[in-house]
Amino acid sequence: MSPTDTKEGATPEATAGVTTEVTAKASATKREIAVEIPVEDVNRQTDALIQKYQKVARIPGFRRGHVPASIIRQRFSEEIKTDMVEALIPRFFRQEAERLSLHPVSQPRVTDLHLHDGEPLRFKAAFEVLPEIKLQGYKELRAEKPEIAVSEADVEQALVDLRERHASFNPVEGRALADGDYAQVSLDGTPKAGGVKTGEPKTAEQKSDEGQPVHMDEVLVEIAGTNTMPEFTEHLRGTNPGDERTFDVIYPEDTQDKRLAGKTFSYAVKVQAIKQKSLPELNDEFSKTLGEFQTVDDVRKAIREQMESERKHEAEHAAKEKMVKELIQGNDFEVPDSLIEQQVDIRLERGLRALAAQGLTAEQMKKMDLPRLRAGQREQAIHDVKAALLLERVAEEENIQVSDAEFDRELEALARQSKQTSEAIRARLTRDGGLDRIRTRIRNEKTLEFLYHQPA
């Protein structure tokens, strides 16, 4: 019978004077061990701590370093007990977990601590382990590999977009704003509350739903443009530089900018100038300004190749995601709560970093409902953890490894992205314990690539 199969009430196992009892839970991931540390080890650690305190204790009537052990024991009884527990429990827990071939994936929760002079130290430690995954069905997975096609119309539209990005805006004088013009404006937008009567207190959720104020010193608004909110066109058409207008804008729920979607803003807008857009001619001269190109055909060829590459990458990504989903569906197992929470932390941190990059301030983040955000990340976090564990199992079955050269290339790529040296990146990841995570990620990516290219 293996340690993980020990039944409640089974005879405790002992080694090196340490008694350990393993309690099997109904859960595939939860374990609890009861450990008894012999009194000899407790006394030895206590004596070592007393000697340590003797060297530093300052007690009136005694020279430093010459305080009797009995006085130290009496004066620092609680501190010595705390230090002794902190020294012995992690060491003996780790030692016994290794001996019993249990591999914790969470910090142990210590209960039932029994600590009395002249007696063994006893405690229970509850923790989580990885479940046993009986991998099946991965050899039958096959990736969908659709044909990648880029039409002439796609290339021509890309050329139109390219010219738009290189457009110039020239000032217009002597007349008012008309359709097709661009108004250069400064604006302030204030969110308006909805659904709350004046004087009534607002809930945190209602305050959050109101949105954040908008301020722009210089922005171009296309009058009657397809992407321009109708209220801007209506109130700015016919104005001249120096004119000011105030009006409300109601944004639909499907507005691309989620900070505005479904909200009403009151705008104060000042017209600074009237401009007309001028597109560059699509000719060889324009092509030469774009980089290593000589002709328009060179640009067309580069656009086609880039679009084909992007669509191929998107198709492969979608196919791999589908394969992972099928792998998870074919292998049901319990996921340790601690790993789910860790993944929620990672996803939440990534999301907050993205919001900060978009301009969200620390004060605004403090007002966010983090428990609700965490709950919203849980389902995807479970998917992520299951996917990682299953890919690791496939890698074990297929003996997929990460070479030192592959690992070094990844560190060099991270160094380039962060504009640091690879040595600095390695040092930071060593301190943070991130080297293993990087290696695991590379291995899982290689495993997914292996599954994607399995022969039909």
N, C-alpha and C positions, 0 to 999 in steps of 0.2 A: 504494500500500500504506500503510495507516495504521500509526502507531507500535505499536499493540498487536498488529499482525500481523507485525512484523519477525521473521524466522526467525533461529535461532542461526547465527552465522557471517556474518550480513549485515553490510554495511559500516556502521560507526558513523556516526551523524548528528552534525553539529557546528554550533554557533552561538556567536557572540561569544567565540570562542576556547576554548569548552568542548566536549569530546568526550564523547558519550553513546552507549552501546549498550544497546538494549532486548532482553531475552531473553524470548521468549514461552514460557510453560509450558504443560504439558498441562492444568493447572487453568484454569478460567474466571475465577478470582478472584486468583490469585497472579502477581505480576510481580517481575522483578529487573532493575535497570538498573545498568550499569557506567559510572561517571562519572570523567572525567579533568579536573582543574582545572589550568589553565595555571600554570606556574611564576611568571609575573608576578603573578598574583593571590595566590599563596602568599607571595611575597616582600613584596608590599604589606601583607598582613595581618600578617606577621611584624614588619615595620618598625613598624607601628602599635602592636603589642603591646610591642615593645622601648621605644618612647617612653613608653608607659603605665607600664611597670615603672620607667623612669628617674625618673619623677616621685615615686614612692613608696618606692623601694628604700632601705634603710639598710645601707650597707656601710662598715666601718671604713676610715678614710683618705680618704673622699670626702664632700663636702658633699651633702646631700639635693638631688636634682635635677641633680647634675653627675657622675653615674656614667657612664663611657664605655660606649657601646653594646656594645663587644667584651666588657667585663666582665659586663654584663647578659646577653648571649647565652650566655656561658660558665656563669655562676652559676645562671641560671633556664632552662636549655635545655629541661628536661622540662616545666616549667610553661608555657612559651611554646608548645611543641608541642601540649600538651593544650588550651590556650585557643584556639589557631589552628584545631585540628580542630573544636572545639565551635562556633566562629564560622562556619567555612566550610561544613562538611558540611550542616547543616540548610538554609542559605540556597541552596546550589547544588542540593541535592536537590529542594527545593520549586520552584526556578526551572525545573529540567529537567522535573519531573513536569508542571508547568503547560504548558510548551512542547510536550510530547508528548501533551497532552490526557489525561493519566493522573490520576485523582483518588483518591489513597490514602484508605482508610478505617481504616488501622492505622498505628502508628508504624513507621518503617523499621528493619529489622535490618541493621546495617552490618557487612560482612565484607571480607576481602582488602584491608585498609587498607595503602596503600603511601605512606610518607612519608620522603623522604630529601632532604637539603640539595641545592639546585640542581636538583631534579626536580619534575615535576608531582605533585600529590596525586591519588592514584587510590583509588577504593573502589567496592564493590558495595553496593547497597541492595535488600533484599527486602521486599516489602510486599504488601498486599492491596488490591484494587479491587472495586467493585461488578460483578456479572456483567451481561452483556447479557440483558435480559428481553424475550423476544418475547411480549408480552401477547396472550392469546387467550381467548375464551369468556366474557368478563365481561358482554357485552351480552345473553347468553342466560340469565344468572342471574335467577331469580325467587324472591321471598321467600314463605314460607308465612305466611298471615295468618288464623289461626283466629279464630272468633267468641269474644268474651270474655263469659262469663256469670257472674253472681253470684246464687246462689239465696237464698231466704228462710232456708233452714237455715244457710247461710254467715253471713248477717247475725246470726241469733240466736246462733250460736256465738261470734261476735265480741263480742256483748253480754255473754255469759256470761264470756268472758275479761276483758272490761273491768271487770265487777263483781269478779272475782277479784283484779285488780290494785289495786282500791280497798278490799279487805277490811280489816277491823280484827281484832285479836287480843286477846281479853279474858282476864285471869287467872282461873284456877279454883282454889279452895282446898277443903281438907277431904277430898280423895279422891286415889287413885292414877291414873296415866296409863291411859287406855282407848282403844280403837280410835276413830278420828275426832278425837282430841285432837292438839294440837301440843305437842311437848316443846321448850322453849327450853333449849339445851344449849351447853356449851363442849366442844371436842374437840381431841384431838391424834391424827393418823394417821401411822403409821410404815410405810413400804413393807417388805415381807418378800421376801427373795431367794428365787428358785426355781431348781432345777436345778443348784445348786452345793453340793457337800458342805462341811460345816463345816471350816474350816482351809485350804481350797483357795483360791488367789488368784483374783480375779474379773477378767475382761477388761473393757475400757472399755465394750464394748457391753452386757455383762451388768449393769454398774453403771448404765448409762443406762436399761436396761430396768426396773430396780427402781423407778424413779420418784422423786419428791421428797416430803419430809414435808409433811403438811397440818396447819395450825393454824387454828382458828376460835374466837373468843371468844364469839360469840353467833350461833347459827343455829337455825332452827325445823325440826323433824323431824315430819312427819305420821305418826302411828302407823297402820299398815295402809294408808297411802296408795299409790295406784297407781304413783307414781314413787319410793317409798321402798324401799331395799334391804331384803329380808326380815330380814337379820340385825339391823338397827336396830330393827325392830318387835319381833322376838322377845326381844331383850335389854332393851328399854326399857319394854315393856308391863308395867304393874303397879308401876313405880317411883314414887318420890315426890321432890319437890325436895330436893336435898342428896345423893341417892343417886349412886354412881359405878359404872360398869360397864366392863369390858374385854372385847373380842371381836375376831375377825377377820372381814373382809369380802372375798369374792372377786368381783371385778368381771368381767362377761362382756366378750368381745372387742368387742362392738358398743356398749359404753357410750359415750354421747354425748361425755363429757369424755375426750379422748384421753390426758390425763395419768393417767387411772385405768384405761383400757381394758386388760383382760387381766391386771391386776395384783392382788396380795393386799396388803391393808393391815391392820395391827393398830391398833385404836382404843382410846383411853382417853377415856371420855365421862362428863361430870358433868351431871346434871339440875339446872337452875336454877329452872325454873318450868313450870307446866302452863297451856296456853292453849287457848281455843276460837276458831275463826274465825267472824266474823259478816260476811255480805255485805250491801252496801247495797241497799235496795229499788230496783227499776227503775221510777222515776217521774219526773215533771217536775222535782221538787226536786233529785234526783240529777243529772239532765241539766244543770241550771243550774250545777252545780259543775264541769262538764267544760270549760267555755269559753263561747263565744258561742252557746249553745243555750237554747231555751225549753221544748222538749218532747222526749219520747222519740222521736217521729217525726223531729225534727230530727237527733238523734243517729243514728238508723237511716239516714237519707239520707246523712249525712256518711260513715258507715262504708261504705255501698255504693259511694259515689263513690271513696273511697280504695282500696277493694279492687279496683274496676274499673281504676283507674289503675295500681295495683301489678301486676295480672295482665297488663295491656296492656304495661307496661314489660318484664316477664319474658318475655312471648311475643315481643316485638320483639327482645330481647337474644338469645334462643335462635335466632330466625330469622336474625339477622345473623351469629351464630357459625356457623350451618350454611352460610350463603352464603360466608363467608370460607374455611371448610374446603373447599368445592367449588372456590373460586377457586384455592386452593393445589394441590388435586389436579389441576386442569387446566393448571397452569403449573409444570413441574418445572425447577429451576435450582439451581446450587451456591450455598451461603451462605458468606460469609467467616467464618472461625473467629473473628476479632476481634469481629465484631458479635454472634456467639453468646455469647462470653464476657462481653461488656458486658451483654447481656440477662440472662445467668445472675446477674451481679453485682446487677442491678436487682431481680430476683425474690428473690434471697437476702436482700438488704437489707430488702426489703418484708416478707418472712417473719419476719426477726429482730425488726423493729420491732413486728410483731403479737405475737410471743411476749413481748417486753418489756412490752407493754401488758397482757398477761395475768399479769404478775408474775414472769417468768423473769429471774433476776439475771445480771449480767455474768459472775460466776464460773461459773454453770451453762452459759452460752453458750460459755465457753472450753473446756468439756469436750465440746462437740458435735463430731461427726465431719464437719467441713466438706467434705472431699473427697467423702464419700458424699452429702452434701446437694447439692453442686454437680452431681454426676453425675445425681442425681434430677431436677434442674431442666433439664437439657440439652434433652430432647425438646420440652418446652413452649417453651423459649427459641427453638429453631429455628422452631417454628410461629409465634411472635410476630414474629420477624424477617422471615420470608417474608411474613406478612400485611402488615406495615408497608411492605415494599418493593413489594408488588403494589398496595396501595392508593395508594401514591405514583405508580406508573405509570398507574393508572386516572385519578388526578387530573390528570396531565399530558395524557393523551389527551382528557379532557373539559374541560380548562382550569378546574379547580376551584381557587379561590383563597380566601385568608383575608383579609377586610377589616380595616382598622385598628380599626374599631368592634367587630368580633367579638373581635379580640385583646385590646382594652382591657376588654371585658366579662369575658373569662376571667381577666385579671389582677385585676379587682375581686372576682371570686368567690373567687379564691385568697386575696386579702387578707382578705376576710370570714372565711374558714375559719381562717386563721392569726392573726386579730385584729391585722393590721398594715395599714399604708397601702399603697395600690397602688404608690406611689413607692418604698417600701422593698422591696416584692416585686420590682419591675422592677430595682432596683439589685442585689439579691442574685442574680437570675437572669442579669443582665448579667455579674456577676463569675464566676458558675459556668458560663457558656456555655449557660444553660438556655432562653434566649428562643427559639432556633431549634427546640428540642425541643418547646416549648409550641405554637409555630406549626404544626409538623409534625403533632402530635397532633390539633389542631383540624381541620387539613386532612383527615387520615385519617378523622376522625369524620364530617365533611361528605361525604366520598367514600362511606363506608359507608351514610350516609343516602340518598345519590343512588342507590346500587345497590338499597337496600331499596324505594325508591319507583319503580323502573323500571316503566313501564307493561307490562301483560301483552301 
